[in-house]
Amino acid sequence: MYASIQDHEHADFKEVVKSDRFNLYIYPEKIDFMSLGLTDHYLIMRLLNKEEEYDNRYILCCNSGALQWPKELYQYYFKDSVPVTKK
């Protein structure tokens, strides 16, 4: 997806990446979910379907007790992610 963004939206994307308020990391291995958004109060996670295709359904948690495992999941993937340098 990163390569596609660079190819098709390069000028706009380049401006966003230069911002000090934006950090982008790429995980180099396969991930079995579409996206993970995590704050101190909420989790939103989009999974893939059985065919490993996009599914518009999502998991939303706002219970503080349910937020520990996504923090660990985030840290698991983040430790091996590579930062996209600002070019």
C-alpha positions as CSV (number, residue, x, y, z in Angstrom):
1,M,0.0,0.0,0.0
2,Y,2.9,2.4,0.8
3,A,4.3,2.0,-2.7
4,S,0.9,2.7,-4.2
5,I,0.5,5.9,-2.2
6,Q,4.0,7.0,-3.2
7,D,3.2,6.3,-6.9
8,H,-0.2,7.9,-7.1
9,E,-0.4,10.6,-4.4
10,H,3.3,11.4,-4.2
11,A,3.2,15.2,-3.9
12,D,0.4,15.3,-1.2
13,F,1.9,12.3,0.7
14,K,5.4,13.8,0.7
15,E,4.0,17.0,2.4
16,V,2.3,14.9,5.1
17,V,5.4,12.8,5.8
18,K,7.5,16.0,6.2
19,S,5.3,17.1,9.1
20,D,6.7,16.9,12.6
21,R,3.3,15.7,13.8
22,F,3.3,12.6,11.5
23,N,5.2,9.4,11.9
24,L,4.8,6.4,9.6
25,Y,6.1,2.9,10.2
26,I,6.0,-0.1,8.0
27,Y,5.8,-3.6,9.4
28,P,7.8,-5.8,7.0
29,E,6.0,-9.1,7.6
30,K,2.4,-10.3,7.0
31,I,-0.3,-8.9,9.3
32,D,-3.6,-10.7,9.6
33,F,-5.8,-7.7,10.2
34,M,-6.5,-4.5,8.2
35,S,-6.0,-1.8,10.8
36,L,-5.5,-1.0,14.4
37,G,-6.2,2.3,16.0
38,L,-5.4,2.8,19.7
39,T,-5.6,5.7,22.1
40,D,-5.6,5.9,25.9
41,H,-9.4,5.4,25.8
42,Y,-10.4,3.5,22.7
43,L,-9.5,0.7,20.3
44,I,-10.8,0.2,16.8
45,M,-9.7,-2.8,14.9
46,R,-10.6,-3.9,11.4
47,L,-10.1,-7.6,10.6
48,L,-9.9,-9.4,7.3
49,N,-12.4,-12.0,6.3
50,K,-11.7,-15.7,5.8
51,E,-10.4,-15.0,2.3
52,E,-8.0,-12.4,3.8
53,E,-9.9,-9.6,2.0
54,Y,-11.2,-6.3,3.4
55,D,-14.3,-6.5,5.6
56,N,-16.0,-3.3,6.6
57,R,-17.0,-4.6,10.1
58,Y,-14.8,-3.6,13.0
59,I,-14.2,-4.1,16.7
60,L,-14.6,-1.0,19.0
61,C,-13.6,-1.1,22.7
62,C,-13.8,1.7,25.2
63,N,-13.6,-0.4,28.4
64,S,-10.3,0.3,30.2
65,G,-10.0,-3.4,31.1
66,A,-10.2,-4.4,27.5
67,L,-7.4,-2.0,26.3
68,Q,-4.4,-3.9,27.7
69,W,-4.2,-6.6,25.1
70,P,-4.3,-4.2,22.1
71,K,-1.5,-2.2,23.7
72,E,0.6,-5.4,23.8
73,L,-0.4,-6.2,20.2
74,Y,0.6,-2.7,19.1
75,Q,4.0,-3.0,20.9
76,Y,4.5,-6.5,19.3
77,Y,4.2,-5.1,15.8
78,F,5.8,-1.7,16.5
79,K,9.1,-3.2,17.8
80,D,9.9,-4.7,14.4
81,S,8.4,-1.9,12.3
82,V,10.7,0.4,10.2
83,P,10.2,4.2,10.2
84,V,9.5,5.8,6.8
85,T,12.1,8.6,6.5
86,K,11.1,12.1,5.7
87,K,12.3,12.8,2.1
